[in-house]
């Protein structure tokens, strides 16, 4: 039998509020790296979100005087469905543990619960990049996120990685920027873009900052100017990226289509176990991440 909060003793009401504060202090999912590299959106009351792309029109031809105008048709692109998964974890503590809490073990348990939620949220989102060279799960076009042969609706292919993976370096960034500049839409028209984010694992953070922010080029001693300073790239280091050699270029969050949808933001649920004389605390949230289009993203798994 469950007892609702309104009927609980004042001791439990005050302790529940305190544990909420402790637990939520350990959750930084909305202030961490994910909002900087994902396009974060809300599902609202919708059970799912479906995105679709539409292939662009082709090149506009010359129309001769008195000749009929040329007609083109929009072509259906690729669909993706985002249906939220539920993430939840709980712990139970006895009344005795609450009454006799001398070593803050219950508070520590609440902190650990919040930290576990943060870890799960970050790792799930990092897996988009960790598995970005191999996984086709949820893929709009049947390919992994970073490949050399994304199928175009109008025929042909497009790349968002180099033919041969390269380590993070001056030459590697140059090649990447050239590939970004050669991006085309589904009708084959150029749609070049300039990366704004260099996303790296912690192991590459120092090298990335040297390459991007140094006044002089880091790969030569002849005092050549580091032109990457003009590209306004922001280096973001993410410890959840497990491959120490992989690196990624992204447009600003909201400009690309690597997305994450909230269905239910992090929150807690409480209950009181009358028979066991124990309090139960659960943290839960619902989200779904993925990608609706590969453009404005680029990746290398390293040499």
C-alpha positions in Angstrom: 0.0 0.0 0.0 1.3 3.4 -0.9 1.0 6.6 1.1 0.9 9.9 -0.8 3.2 12.8 0.0 0.4 14.9 1.5 -0.1 12.3 4.2 3.5 11.7 5.0 5.0 13.1 8.3 6.8 16.5 8.1 10.1 14.7 8.5 9.7 12.9 5.2 8.3 15.9 3.4 11.4 17.9 4.3 13.8 15.1 3.5 12.2 14.5 0.1 12.7 18.2 -0.8 16.3 18.1 0.4 17.0 14.9 -1.6 15.5 16.5 -4.7 17.9 19.4 -4.3 20.9 17.1 -3.8 19.9 14.9 -6.7 19.2 17.7 -9.2 22.6 19.3 -8.4 24.2 16.3 -10.0 22.2 16.6 -13.3 23.8 19.0 -15.8 22.4 17.4 -19.0 20.9 20.8 -20.0 24.1 22.7 -19.4 26.8 20.3 -20.7 28.2 19.5 -24.1 25.1 17.9 -25.6 23.2 21.3 -26.1 26.3 22.7 -27.8 26.6 20.0 -30.5 23.0 18.7 -30.9 19.9 20.5 -32.1 17.8 20.2 -29.0 14.0 20.2 -29.5 10.9 19.3 -27.5 8.3 16.7 -28.5 5.7 18.5 -26.4 2.6 16.3 -26.0 3.3 14.3 -29.2 4.0 10.6 -28.8 6.6 10.8 -31.6 8.1 13.2 -34.2 8.6 12.4 -37.8 11.0 14.4 -40.0 11.2 14.3 -43.8 13.4 15.8 -46.4 12.5 17.1 -49.8 14.9 17.0 -52.7 15.6 20.4 -54.1 14.9 21.6 -57.6 17.6 21.3 -60.3 19.5 24.2 -61.9 17.4 26.9 -63.4 17.8 26.8 -67.2 17.7 29.6 -69.8 14.3 30.3 -71.1 14.2 31.4 -74.8 11.8 34.2 -75.7 8.3 32.9 -76.2 9.4 29.4 -75.3 7.5 27.5 -72.6 8.9 27.5 -69.1 10.6 24.3 -67.9 8.9 22.5 -65.1 10.6 20.5 -62.3 9.2 18.3 -59.6 9.9 18.1 -55.9 11.1 14.6 -55.0 10.4 12.8 -51.7 13.5 12.6 -49.5 14.2 10.5 -46.4 12.0 10.0 -43.3 13.1 9.6 -39.7 10.8 8.8 -36.8 11.9 9.9 -33.3 10.0 8.0 -30.5 11.2 8.6 -27.0 12.8 5.9 -24.9 12.2 6.0 -21.1 15.2 6.1 -18.8 14.5 5.5 -15.1 16.4 4.4 -12.0 15.4 4.3 -8.3 16.6 3.6 -4.8 14.9 2.8 -1.5 16.0 3.9 1.9 14.7 2.9 5.3 13.2 5.2 7.9 16.1 4.2 10.2 18.6 5.3 7.6 16.9 8.6 7.4 16.6 9.1 11.1 20.2 8.0 11.8 22.0 9.5 8.8 25.3 10.4 10.3 27.6 9.9 7.3 25.2 11.4 4.7 24.8 8.0 3.1 21.3 8.8 1.9 22.4 12.1 0.4 25.3 10.4 -1.3 22.8 7.9 -2.8 20.7 10.7 -4.2 23.8 12.3 -5.7 24.8 9.0 -7.2 21.3 8.6 -8.8 21.6 12.1 -10.4 25.2 11.3 -11.6 24.0 8.1 -13.2 21.3 9.9 -15.1 23.8 12.5 -16.4 26.2 9.7 -17.4 23.5 7.8 -19.3 22.3 10.9 -21.1 25.7 11.9 -22.2 26.8 8.4 -23.2 23.7 7.8 -25.3 24.2 11.0 -27.2 28.0 10.4 -27.6 27.1 7.1 -29.2 25.9 9.0 -32.3 29.5 10.0 -32.9 31.1 6.9 -31.5 29.1 4.6 -33.8 28.9 7.2 -36.6 31.2 5.3 -38.9 29.5 1.9 -38.6 25.9 2.0 -37.3 23.0 2.4 -39.7 20.3 2.2 -36.9 17.8 4.9 -37.5 19.6 6.1 -40.6 17.5 8.1 -43.0 19.4 6.9 -46.1 20.5 3.5 -45.0 24.2 4.6 -44.5 26.2 5.3 -41.4 26.3 9.0 -40.4 29.9 9.6 -41.7 30.5 7.9 -45.1 31.8 8.7 -48.6 28.7 7.6 -50.5 25.5 9.0 -49.1 22.9 8.3 -51.8 21.4 11.4 -53.5 17.7 11.3 -54.3 18.4 12.7 -57.7 21.2 10.2 -58.4 24.8 10.1 -57.4 26.5 10.2 -54.0 27.9 12.7 -51.5 30.6 12.5 -48.9 31.0 13.8 -45.4 34.3 12.2 -44.6 37.5 11.6 -46.4 38.2 8.5 -48.5 41.0 7.7 -46.2 40.6 8.5 -42.5 43.3 11.0 -41.2 44.5 12.1 -37.8 43.7 15.6 -36.6 46.3 17.7 -38.3 46.7 20.8 -40.4 46.5 18.7 -43.6 43.6 16.7 -42.2 41.6 19.9 -41.4 42.4 21.3 -44.9 41.0 18.2 -46.6 37.9 18.3 -44.4 37.2 21.9 -45.2 37.5 21.2 -48.9 35.0 18.3 -48.6 32.6 20.5 -46.7 32.9 23.0 -49.5 32.0 20.4 -52.0 28.7 19.3 -50.3 25.8 19.1 -52.7 22.0 18.8 -52.2 19.9 16.0 -53.5 19.6 17.6 -56.9 23.4 17.8 -57.2 23.7 21.6 -56.6 26.5 22.9 -54.5 25.5 23.7 -50.9 28.9 24.6 -49.3 29.1 25.2 -45.6 31.7 26.4 -43.1 32.1 24.4 -39.9 31.8 26.2 -36.6 32.6 23.4 -34.1 35.6 21.1 -33.9 34.5 18.3 -31.6 37.2 16.1 -30.2 37.8 13.6 -27.4 39.7 14.9 -24.3 42.9 13.3 -25.6 42.9 15.6 -28.6 41.8 18.8 -26.9 45.3 20.3 -26.5 46.3 19.5 -30.1 43.0 20.9 -31.4 43.5 24.2 -29.6 47.1 24.5 -30.8 45.9 23.9 -34.4 43.0 26.4 -34.3 44.2 29.1 -31.9 47.9 29.4 -32.5 49.2 32.5 -34.2 51.6 30.5 -36.4 51.1 27.2 -38.0 51.9 24.3 -35.7 53.3 22.0 -38.5 56.2 24.2 -39.6 58.9 26.3 -38.1 59.0 29.0 -40.8 56.5 31.2 -39.0 53.8 30.8 -41.5 50.4 32.3 -40.5 47.8 30.0 -39.1 44.9 30.7 -41.4 42.5 28.5 -39.3 42.2 31.4 -36.9 40.1 33.1 -39.5 37.6 30.2 -39.7 36.2 31.0 -36.2 36.1 27.3 -35.2 35.2 26.6 -31.6 37.0 23.6 -30.0 34.7 21.4 -27.9 36.2 18.6 -25.9 33.9 15.8 -24.8 35.2 13.1 -22.4 32.4 10.7 -23.5 34.0 10.2 -26.9 35.8 6.9 -26.5 38.0 6.9 -29.6 41.1 9.0 -28.8 41.8 9.6 -32.5 38.3 10.4 -33.9 37.4 14.1 -34.6 34.4 15.9 -36.1 33.4 19.1 -37.7 29.9 20.5 -37.2 27.9 23.6 -38.1 26.5 25.5 -35.2 23.9 23.7 -33.1 20.5 24.3 -34.8 22.1 24.6 -38.3 22.7 20.8 -38.7 20.3 18.0 -38.3 21.9 15.8 -35.5 18.9 16.1 -33.2 17.7 15.3 -29.7 14.1 15.4 -28.7 12.9 15.7 -25.1 9.6 14.0 -24.3 10.0 14.3 -20.5 12.7 16.4 -18.9 14.5 14.9 -15.8 12.2 14.7 -12.8 11.8 12.7 -9.6 9.0 10.5 -8.3 8.6 9.6 -4.6 6.6 7.0 -2.8 6.5 5.6 0.7 6.5 1.8 1.3 4.3 1.4 4.4 5.1 -2.3 5.0 8.9 -1.8 4.8 8.8 1.7 6.4 11.0 3.0 3.6 11.1 5.9 1.2 11.5 5.3 -2.5 13.0 7.8 -4.9 13.0 7.5 -8.7 14.6 9.6 -11.3 13.3 9.4 -14.9 13.3 11.1 -18.2 12.4 10.4 -21.8 14.3 11.4 -24.9 15.4 10.3 -28.4 18.5 11.3 -30.3 19.5 10.7 -33.9 20.0 12.5 -37.2 17.7 13.5 -40.0 20.3 14.6 -42.5 24.1 14.2 -42.6 24.9 17.6 -44.3 26.7 20.2 -42.2 28.6 17.4 -40.4 31.9 15.8 -41.1 33.9 13.0 -39.3 37.2 11.2 -39.3 38.0 8.0 -37.3 41.7 8.9 -37.3 44.5 7.1 -39.1 
